[in-house]
Amino acid sequence: MSPETVTFTSGGVTLDAWHFVGSGDALSSPAGRPVVVMAHGVGGTKDSGLASFAEGLAAAGCDVLAFDYRGFGASGGTPRQTVSVEGQVDDYRAAVEAARRLPGVDPERLVLWGVSLSGGHVFAVAAGRDDIAAMISLTPLVDGVAAGRLAFSNHKKRELLRSTIEGFRSKLGSTRMMPLVARPGELGCVTLEGSLEDYTALAGPTWVNELDATVGLELGNHRPSKLAKQITCPTLVQIADFDRSAPPQAAAKAAFNARALVRHYPGDHFDVWEGKPFHAAAVKHQVDFLTRTFAPATQPVG
């Protein structure tokens, strides 16, 4: 299934996206097919593992718009490789409006899909709105304070100190870049055992293993979990119970406050991605959730 490349603008910047067209008419209404808006996590690009999720949802009958944030992947914008939570949430909102304009879709059946950092962004985008039909949040990072505590328990203290110092230097005007993922003992945003191999296994041609060192400071006060009670649409939260990157307890609390359906996987952060033990189950649960949400009442749901 080959997606079509489309573009849209956010804050005057051209963003690059893939449009996957849904197959069949199982979820179609007279107005068109449901459409899912999809974005990656910290430093991720759409060509780094999103296609396997998008293809599964498209095969079930949903269109999917997967996009790159400004400054990442094939999208425009400067500075490059710099995470701005506010900018990414704005980009996600612009993607929602672009998805509504896609041919063949039902603009009233729009789904937010996020993973890791974007799994928190979808809470921010959906909060207080009544025009979102459903939301999927996969291994979400919803509480920067909790994520900091988790990082402190899983990383060596000298590693965190080095990255924090680099972050302050970059924040004060001397831009410092560092690897997104590195081996234990090396300078990097994530230096957990196995993370370098897990991330590079997903990496597409536009992915760059580099981030502005301010990322840790940017995420420290990011707490979209506080908005969970403002979510009114049907919601699926998928939690990796042994997640070393996105705190599972914070995700569970946000899911409870959002009155979400919750699915648990006995693995780590990357274990829901293609080639890992719980990928097929994660995709199936997303398809089942959207089928139950959108299938005509007369259609049996397995």
SEMI-334989 format. One record per residue: residue number from 1; x negated, y, z negated of N, C-alpha, C in turn. Coordinates in steps of 0.1 Angstrom, whole numbers, always signed. Example, Ala and Ser with C-alpha at 12.3 -4.5 7.8 and 13.67 -1.06 7.14 Angstrom:
<recs>
    i    n.X    n.Y    n.Z   ca.X   ca.Y   ca.Z    c.X    c.Y    c.Z
    1   -132    -57    -78   -123    -45    -78   -132    -33    -78
    2   -128    -22    -71   -137    -11    -71   -129     +0    -79
</recs>
This chain:
<recs>
    i    n.X    n.Y    n.Z   ca.X   ca.Y   ca.Z    c.X    c.Y    c.Z
    1     -8    -12     +0     +0     +0     +0     -9    +12     +0
    2     -9    +20    +11    -18    +31    +12    -10    +44    +10
    3    -14    +52     +0     -7    +64     -3    -10    +75     +7
    4     -1    +85     +8     -3    +97    +16    -10   +108     +7
    5    -20   +114    +12    -26   +126     +5    -17   +138     +7
    6    -14   +144     -4     -6   +157     -4    -13   +167    -13
    7    -10   +180    -11    -16   +190    -20     -5   +199    -25
    8     -8   +205    -36     +1   +215    -42     -8   +225    -50
    9     -2   +236    -55    -10   +246    -62     -6   +247    -76
   10    -16   +250    -84    -14   +253    -99    -23   +264   -103
   11    -17   +275   -107    -25   +287   -111    -34   +292   -100
   12    -29   +291    -88    -37   +296    -76    -47   +286    -71
   13    -48   +274    -77    -58   +264    -73    -51   +253    -66
   14    -57   +248    -55    -52   +237    -47    -55   +223    -54
   15    -45   +216    -57    -47   +203    -64    -44   +192    -54
   16    -52   +181    -55    -51   +170    -45    -43   +158    -52
   17    -34   +152    -44    -26   +141    -50    -24   +130    -40
   18    -20   +119    -45    -16   +107    -37     -1   +105    -39
   19     +6   +103    -28    +21   +100    -28    +23    +85    -24
   20    +27    +77    -34    +30    +63    -31    +45    +63    -29
   21    +50    +57    -18    +64    +56    -15    +70    +43    -21
   22    +81    +44    -28    +87    +32    -34    +92    +23    -23
   23    +92    +10    -27    +96     -1    -18   +111     -5    -21
   24   +118     -7    -10   +132    -13    -12   +141     -2    -18
   25   +153     -7    -22   +164     +2    -27   +169     -2    -40
   26   +161    -10    -47   +166    -16    -60   +169     -5    -70
   27   +162     +6    -70   +164    +17    -79   +169    +30    -72
   28   +173    +29    -60   +177    +40    -52   +191    +44    -56
   29   +194    +57    -55   +207    +63    -56   +210    +70    -44
   30   +223    +75    -42   +225    +83    -30   +216    +95    -29
   31   +211   +100    -40   +202   +112    -40   +187   +108    -37
   32   +184    +95    -38   +170    +91    -35   +164    +82    -46
   33   +151    +80    -45   +144    +71    -54   +139    +79    -67
   34   +137    +72    -78   +130    +79    -89   +116    +82    -85
   35   +110    +93    -92    +97    +96    -89    +89    +98   -102
   36    +77    +92   -102    +68    +92   -113    +56   +101   -111
   37    +54   +110   -121    +42   +119   -120    +31   +113   -129
   38    +19   +111   -123     +9   +103   -130     -4   +110   -130
   39    -11   +111   -141    -24   +117   -142    -33   +109   -152
   40    -46   +111   -150    -56   +103   -158    -59   +109   -171
   41    -69   +102   -178    -73   +107   -191    -85   +116   -191
   42    -93   +116   -202   -104   +126   -203   -114   +123   -192
   43   -116   +133   -183   -126   +132   -172   -123   +122   -161
   44   -111   +116   -161   -107   +106   -151   -102   +113   -138
   45   -103   +105   -128    -98   +109   -114    -88    +99   -109
   46    -80   +103   -100    -69    +94    -96    -74    +82    -89
   47    -86    +83    -83    -92    +71    -76    -99    +61    -86
   48    -97    +64    -99   -104    +55   -109    -94    +47   -117
   49    -87    +38   -110    -78    +29   -117    -64    +32   -117
   50    -59    +44   -113    -45    +47   -113    -37    +39   -102
   51    -44    +36    -91    -36    +29    -80    -29    +16    -84
   52    -36     +9    -93    -30     -4    -97    -17     -2   -105
   53    -16     +8   -113     -3    +12   -119     +7    +17   -109
   54     +2    +26   -101    +11    +33    -91    +17    +22    -82
   55     +9    +13    -77    +14     +3    -68    +24     -6    -75
   56    +22     -9    -87    +32    -17    -94    +46    -10    -96
   57    +45     +3    -98    +58    +10   -100    +64    +13    -86
   58    +56    +15    -76    +62    +17    -62    +68     +4    -57
   59    +62     -8    -60    +68    -20    -56    +81    -23    -63
   60    +84    -17    -74    +97    -18    -81   +107     -8    -76
   61   +103     +1    -68   +112    +11    -62   +111    +25    -65
   62   +100    +29    -73    +98    +43    -76    +87    +49    -67
   63    +89    +61    -63    +78    +69    -57    +69    +73    -69
   64    +56    +75    -65    +46    +80    -75    +38    +91    -69
   65    +36   +102    -77    +27   +112    -74    +16   +112    -84
   66     +4   +108    -80     -8   +107    -88    -18   +119    -84
   67    -22   +127    -94    -30   +139    -90    -42   +140    -98
   68    -51   +148    -93    -63   +152   -100    -62   +166   -106
   69    -66   +168   -119    -66   +181   -125    -75   +191   -118
   70    -73   +204   -120    -82   +214   -114    -96   +211   -120
   71   -106   +212   -111   -120   +210   -116   -125   +196   -116
   72   -116   +187   -112   -119   +172   -112   -115   +166    -99
   73   -123   +155    -96   -120   +147    -84   -119   +155    -71
   74   -108   +153    -64   -107   +159    -51   -100   +173    -51
   75    -96   +177    -63    -89   +190    -65    -99   +201    -65
   76    -95   +213    -62   -103   +225    -62   -104   +230    -77
   77   -110   +242    -77   -111   +249    -90   -125   +248    -96
   78   -128   +259   -103   -140   +260   -111   -137   +266   -125
   79   -145   +263   -135   -157   +254   -135   -153   +240   -133
   80   -163   +232   -128   -161   +218   -126   -164   +210   -138
   81   -157   +199   -140   -159   +189   -151   -158   +195   -165
   82   -148   +205   -166   -146   +211   -178   -131   +209   -182
   83   -129   +203   -194   -116   +200   -199   -110   +212   -205
   84    -98   +216   -200    -90   +226   -206    -76   +220   -209
   85    -73   +218   -221    -60   +212   -224    -48   +221   -218
   86    -49   +234   -220    -39   +243   -216    -38   +242   -200
   87    -49   +242   -194    -49   +242   -179    -44   +229   -174
   88    -47   +217   -180    -43   +204   -176    -28   +203   -178
   89    -22   +208   -189     -8   +208   -191     -1   +216   -180
   90     -7   +228   -177     -1   +236   -166     -1   +229   -153
   91    -12   +222   -150    -13   +214   -138     -3   +203   -137
   92     +0   +197   -149    +10   +186   -149    +24   +192   -147
   93    +27   +203   -152    +40   +210   -149    +41   +213   -135
   94    +30   +218   -128    +31   +221   -114    +33   +208   -106
   95    +27   +197   -111    +29   +184   -104    +43   +180   -105
   96    +50   +182   -116    +64   +179   -117    +72   +186   -107
   97    +70   +199   -105    +77   +206    -94    +74   +201    -80
   98    +61   +198    -78    +57   +192    -65    +64   +179    -62
   99    +65   +171    -73    +71   +157    -71    +86   +159    -68
  100    +93   +168    -73   +107   +170    -70   +109   +173    -55
  101    +99   +179    -49   +101   +183    -35    +97   +172    -25
  102    +92   +160    -30    +88   +150    -21   +100   +144    -13
  103    +98   +140     +0   +109   +135     +7   +114   +121     +2
  104   +127   +119     +1   +132   +106     -3   +134   +104    -18
  105   +130   +114    -26   +131   +112    -40   +143   +119    -46
  106   +148   +114    -57   +159   +120    -65   +153   +130    -75
  107   +154   +143    -73   +147   +152    -82   +153   +152    -97
  108   +164   +146    -98   +170   +145   -112   +165   +132   -119
  109   +157   +124   -113   +152   +112   -119   +137   +112   -119
  110   +132   +121   -126   +117   +123   -127   +111   +117   -139
  111   +100   +110   -138    +94   +103   -149    +80   +108   -151
  112    +76   +111   -164    +63   +115   -167    +55   +102   -171
  113    +43   +101   -166    +34    +90   -169    +20    +95   -173
  114    +16    +91   -185     +2    +95   -189     -5    +84   -196
  115    -19    +85   -196    -27    +75   -202    -38    +83   -210
  116    -42    +78   -222    -52    +84   -230    -49    +99   -232
  117    -57   +109   -227    -54   +123   -229    -41   +127   -223
  118    -39   +122   -210    -26   +126   -204    -14   +119   -210
  119    -17   +108   -218     -6   +102   -226     -2   +112   -237
  120    -10   +121   -241     -6   +132   -250     +0   +143   -242
  121     -5   +146   -230     +0   +157   -222    +15   +155   -219
  122    +19   +143   -217    +33   +141   -213    +43   +145   -225
  123    +38   +143   -237    +46   +148   -249    +48   +163   -248
  124    +37   +170   -244    +38   +185   -244    +47   +189   -232
  125    +46   +182   -221    +54   +186   -209    +69   +183   -211
  126    +72   +172   -218    +86   +168   -219    +93   +175   -231
  127    +85   +180   -240    +91   +185   -253   +101   +196   -249
  128   +113   +195   -255   +123   +206   -254   +130   +207   -240
  129   +127   +197   -231   +133   +198   -218   +144   +187   -216
  130   +154   +191   -209   +165   +181   -206   +165   +177   -191
  131   +155   +180   -184   +154   +177   -170   +144   +166   -167
  132   +139   +159   -177   +130   +148   -176   +138   +135   -178
  133   +138   +126   -169   +146   +114   -170   +140   +103   -178
  134   +127   +102   -179   +120    +92   -187   +105    +95   -188
  135    +99    +88   -198    +85    +91   -200    +78    +78   -204
  136    +65    +77   -199    +57    +65   -203    +44    +71   -208
  137    +39    +66   -219    +27    +71   -226    +19    +59   -229
  138     +8    +57   -222     -1    +45   -223    -13    +48   -231
  139    -16    +40   -242    -27    +42   -251    -30    +57   -253
  140    -20    +65   -258    -21    +79   -258    -30    +85   -269
  141    -37    +96   -265    -44   +104   -275    -35   +116   -279
  142    -28   +115   -290    -18   +125   -294    -22   +133   -306
  143    -34   +131   -312    -38   +138   -324    -53   +139   -324
  144    -58   +151   -321    -72   +153   -320    -79   +152   -334
  145    -72   +155   -345    -78   +154   -358    -80   +139   -361
  146    -70   +131   -359    -71   +117   -361    -81   +110   -352
  147    -82   +115   -339    -92   +110   -330   -106   +113   -335
  148   -108   +125   -341   -121   +128   -347   -125   +119   -358
  149   -115   +116   -367   -118   +107   -378   -121    +93   -373
  150   -114    +89   -362   -117    +76   -356   -131    +75   -350
  151   -135    +86   -343   -148    +87   -337   -159    +87   -348
  152   -156    +93   -359   -166    +94   -370   -168    +80   -376
  153   -158    +71   -376   -159    +58   -381   -165    +48   -372
  154   -165    +51   -359   -169    +42   -348   -182    +45   -342
  155   -187    +58   -343   -199    +63   -337   -209    +65   -348
  156   -222    +64   -344   -233    +68   -354   -232    +83   -356
  157   -235    +87   -368   -234   +101   -372   -243   +110   -364
  158   -255   +105   -361   -265   +113   -353   -260   +115   -339
  159   -252   +106   -334   -247   +107   -320   -236   +118   -320
  160   -228   +118   -330   -217   +129   -331   -223   +142   -333
  161   -234   +143   -342   -240   +155   -345   -246   +161   -332
  162   -253   +153   -324   -260   +158   -312   -249   +163   -302
  163   -238   +156   -300   -228   +161   -291   -221   +173   -296
  164   -219   +174   -309   -213   +186   -315   -221   +199   -313
  165   -234   +197   -315   -244   +208   -313   -243   +213   -299
  166   -243   +203   -290   -243   +207   -275   -230   +214   -272
  167   -219   +210   -279   -206   +216   -276   -206   +231   -281
  168   -212   +234   -293   -213   +247   -297   -222   +256   -289
  169   -233   +250   -284   -241   +258   -275   -234   +261   -262
  170   -226   +252   -257   -219   +255   -245   -208   +265   -247
  171   -201   +264   -259   -191   +273   -262   -196   +287   -263
  172   -208   +289   -268   -214   +302   -270   -220   +308   -257
  173   -218   +301   -246   -222   +308   -233   -232   +301   -225
  174   -240   +292   -231   -250   +285   -224   -245   +271   -220
  175   -238   +270   -208   -231   +258   -205   -240   +246   -205
  176   -235   +236   -213   -242   +223   -214   -234   +212   -210
  177   -239   +204   -201   -232   +192   -196   -238   +180   -202
  178   -229   +170   -204   -234   +157   -209   -226   +146   -203
  179   -231   +133   -204   -223   +122   -198   -210   +120   -205
  180   -200   +117   -198   -187   +113   -204   -188   +100   -212
  181   -194    +90   -206   -197    +78   -213   -212    +74   -212
  182   -217    +69   -223   -231    +65   -223   -233    +53   -232
  183   -245    +48   -233   -247    +36   -241   -249    +41   -256
  184   -247    +32   -265   -249    +35   -279   -263    +41   -281
  185   -264    +52   -289   -276    +58   -292   -280    +69   -282
  186   -273    +70   -271   -276    +80   -261   -266    +92   -263
  187   -270   +104   -257   -261   +115   -257   -249   +113   -248
  188   -237   +115   -253   -225   +113   -244   -213   +116   -252
  189   -202   +118   -245   -189   +121   -252   -184   +108   -259
  190   -186    +97   -252   -182    +84   -257   -194    +74   -256
  191   -198    +69   -267   -210    +60   -267   -207    +47   -274
  192   -195    +43   -274   -191    +30   -280   -196    +19   -272
  193   -199     +8   -279   -204     -4   -272   -194     -9   -261
  194   -199    -10   -249   -190    -15   -238   -183     -4   -230
  195   -182     +8   -236   -174    +18   -229   -180    +23   -216
  196   -193    +24   -215   -199    +27   -202   -196    +17   -191
  197   -197     +4   -195   -193     -6   -185   -179     -6   -181
  198   -170     -4   -191   -155     -4   -189   -152     +8   -180
  199   -157    +20   -182   -153    +31   -174   -159    +31   -160
  200   -172    +27   -159   -178    +27   -146   -172    +15   -137
  201   -166     +5   -143   -159     -5   -136   -147     +1   -129
  202   -141    +11   -134   -129    +17   -128   -132    +28   -119
  203   -145    +34   -120   -148    +46   -113   -146    +46    -98
  204   -140    +56    -93   -138    +58    -78   -149    +67    -73
  205   -149    +70    -60   -159    +78    -54   -160    +92    -58
  206   -149    +98    -63   -149   +112    -67   -152   +114    -82
  207   -153   +103    -90   -156   +104   -104   -170   +107   -106
  208   -172   +116   -116   -186   +120   -120   -187   +118   -135
  209   -198   +111   -139   -200   +108   -153   -207   +120   -160
  210   -199   +131   -161   -204   +143   -167   -192   +152   -171
  211   -194   +158   -183   -184   +167   -188   -191   +179   -195
  212   -184   +191   -195   -189   +202   -203   -188   +197   -217
  213   -199   +200   -225   -200   +195   -238   -189   +201   -248
  214   -182   +211   -243   -171   +217   -252   -159   +208   -254
  215   -159   +196   -247   -147   +188   -247   -143   +184   -261
  216   -153   +181   -270   -150   +177   -283   -143   +188   -291
  217   -148   +200   -289   -142   +211   -296   -128   +214   -290
  218   -126   +212   -277   -113   +214   -271   -103   +205   -276
  219   -107   +192   -278    -97   +182   -283    -95   +182   -298
  220   -103   +189   -305   -102   +188   -320    -89   +192   -326
  221    -83   +203   -320    -71   +208   -325    -59   +205   -316
  222    -61   +196   -307    -50   +192   -298    -41   +181   -305
  223    -29   +185   -307    -20   +176   -315     -6   +176   -309
  224     -4   +171   -297     +9   +170   -291    +19   +161   -299
  225    +14   +153   -308    +22   +145   -316    +32   +153   -324
  226    +29   +166   -327    +38   +174   -334    +51   +178   -326
  227    +50   +175   -313    +62   +178   -304    +71   +166   -302
  228    +67   +155   -308    +74   +142   -305    +89   +143   -308
  229    +93   +150   -319   +107   +151   -322   +115   +159   -312
  230   +109   +166   -303   +115   +174   -293   +118   +166   -280
  231   +113   +153   -280   +115   +145   -268   +129   +139   -268
  232   +137   +141   -258   +151   +136   -257   +153   +125   -247
  233   +143   +123   -238   +145   +113   -227   +141    +99   -232
  234   +146    +89   -225   +141    +75   -228   +125    +75   -227
  235   +119    +69   -237   +104    +69   -237    +98    +56   -241
  236    +88    +52   -234    +80    +40   -236    +66    +44   -241
  237    +62    +39   -253    +48    +42   -257    +41    +28   -258
  238    +30    +27   -252    +22    +14   -252     +9    +16   -259
  239     +8     +8   -270     -3    +10   -279    -13     -2   -279
  240    -26     +1   -278    -36     -9   -280    -39     -9   -295
  241    -36    -20   -301    -37    -21   -316    -51    -20   -321
  242    -62    -23   -313    -75    -21   -318    -83    -10   -310
  243    -75     +0   -306    -81    +11   -298    -91    +19   -307
  244   -103    +20   -301   -114    +27   -308   -115    +41   -303
  245   -107    +45   -293   -108    +59   -288    -96    +67   -291
  246    -84    +62   -289    -71    +69   -292    -65    +62   -304
  247    -64    +69   -315    -59    +63   -328    -45    +56   -326
  248    -44    +43   -328    -31    +37   -326    -21    +41   -337
  249    -25    +44   -349    -16    +48   -359     -9    +61   -355
  250    -17    +71   -350    -11    +83   -346     -1    +81   -334
  251     -4    +72   -325     +5    +69   -314    +18    +63   -319
  252    +16    +54   -329    +28    +48   -335    +37    +58   -342
  253    +31    +67   -349    +39    +78   -355    +46    +87   -345
  254    +39    +91   -335    +46    +99   -324    +57    +91   -317
  255    +55    +78   -315    +65    +70   -309    +78    +69   -318
  256    +75    +68   -331    +87    +67   -340    +95    +80   -340
  257    +87    +92   -340    +94   +105   -340   +101   +108   -327
  258    +96   +101   -316   +103   +103   -303   +114    +93   -300
  259   +116    +84   -310   +126    +73   -309   +123    +65   -296
  260   +110    +62   -295   +106    +55   -283   +106    +40   -284
  261   +107    +33   -273   +105    +19   -272    +90    +17   -273
  262    +85     +8   -281    +70     +6   -283    +66     -8   -279
  263    +55     -9   -271    +49    -22   -268    +35    -22   -274
  264    +31    -33   -280    +18    -34   -286     +9    -44   -278
  265     -4    -42   -277    -13    -51   -270    -25    -53   -280
  266    -29    -65   -282    -39    -68   -292    -53    -66   -286
  267    -56    -54   -282    -69    -51   -275    -73    -37   -278
  268    -84    -33   -270    -90    -20   -272    -85    -11   -260
  269    -90     +1   -260    -85    +12   -251    -85     +8   -237
  270    -95     +1   -232    -96     -2   -218    -90    -15   -214
  271    -84    -22   -224    -79    -36   -221    -66    -36   -214
  272    -60    -25   -211    -48    -24   -203    -50    -21   -189
  273    -63    -19   -185    -66    -15   -171    -68    -28   -162
  274    -68    -25   -149    -70    -36   -140    -82    -44   -142
  275    -81    -58   -142    -92    -67   -145    -93    -70   -159
  276    -85    -64   -168    -86    -66   -182    -74    -75   -186
  277    -74    -81   -199    -64    -91   -202    -50    -86   -203
  278    -47    -73   -206    -33    -69   -208    -28    -60   -197
  279    -35    -59   -186    -31    -50   -175    -17    -55   -169
  280    -16    -67   -166     -4    -72   -160     +8    -70   -169
  281     +6    -73   -182    +17    -71   -192    +21    -56   -193
  282    +11    -47   -193    +14    -33   -194    +22    -28   -182
  283    +18    -32   -170    +25    -28   -158    +39    -34   -158
  284    +41    -47   -162    +54    -53   -163    +63    -46   -172
  285    +58    -42   -184    +66    -35   -194    +70    -21   -188
  286    +62    -15   -181    +66     -2   -175    +77     -4   -164
  287    +75    -14   -156    +86    -17   -146    +99    -21   -153
  288    +98    -29   -163   +110    -33   -170   +117    -21   -176
  289   +109    -12   -182   +115     +0   -188   +122     +8   -178
  290   +116    +11   -167   +122    +20   -157   +134    +13   -150
  291   +133     +0   -148   +144     -8   -142   +156     -7   -152
  292   +154     -8   -164   +165     -7   -174   +171     +7   -174
  293   +162    +17   -172   +166    +31   -173   +174    +35   -160
  294   +170    +30   -148   +175    +35   -136   +183    +25   -128
  295   +183    +12   -131   +190     +3   -122   +205     +5   -123
  296   +213     +4   -112   +227     +6   -113   +233     -3   -123
  297   +244     +1   -129   +250     -7   -140   +254    -21   -135
  298   +257    -22   -122   +262    -35   -117   +250    -44   -114
  299   +238    -39   -114   +227    -47   -111   +221    -55   -123
  300   +220    -68   -123   +214    -75   -134   +200    -71   -136
  301   +195    -70   -149   +181    -67   -152   +175    -79   -159
  302   +164    -85   -154   +159    -97   -161   +150    -93   -172
</recs>
